[in-house]
Amino acid sequence: MDKVIIDNKEYDVVRNYRDALNVSDLEGKITDYFDSFDYILGDYAYGKVRLKGFNEKGNKNYKTINDYAKVDEYIKNNCAYDCRYFILKTLPVEKK
């Protein structure tokens, strides 16, 4: 699995459908709001990236609306047909 660093945070690239991941598009966009999510989905609509957070059931911030098990359903129902998208897995920050 590939790793990327965005704004000094490390992520695993889970999916990169149609080569969607562009780190420079994400610089400054993955704010502290996304810190509580296990995964970040990014899709492109009208040339701009849209971000949404998802969690696994074991996450204390889990809500059914953000259930990672339903990410494919979300893509099908809420993203443009065959759009470019990526999924990043948030990695824990190493304490020094």
Rosetta blueprint (number, residue, H / E / L):
1 M L
2 D L
3 K E
4 V E
5 I E
6 I E
7 D L
8 N L
9 K E
10 E E
11 Y E
12 D E
13 V E
14 V E
15 R E
16 N E
17 Y E
18 R L
19 D L
20 A L
21 L L
22 N L
23 V H
24 S H
25 D H
26 L H
27 E L
28 G L
29 K L
30 I L
31 T L
32 D H
33 Y H
34 F H
35 D H
36 S H
37 F L
38 D L
39 Y E
40 I E
41 L E
42 G E
43 D E
44 Y E
45 A E
46 Y L
47 G L
48 K E
49 V E
50 R E
51 L E
52 K E
53 G E
54 F E
55 N E
56 E L
57 K L
58 G L
59 N L
60 K L
61 N L
62 Y L
63 K L
64 T H
65 I H
66 N H
67 D E
68 Y H
69 A H
70 K H
71 V H
72 D H
73 E H
74 Y H
75 I H
76 K H
77 N H
78 N H
79 C L
80 A L
81 Y L
82 D L
83 C L
84 R L
85 Y E
86 F E
87 I E
88 L E
89 K E
90 T E
91 L L
92 P L
93 V L
94 E L
95 K L
96 K L
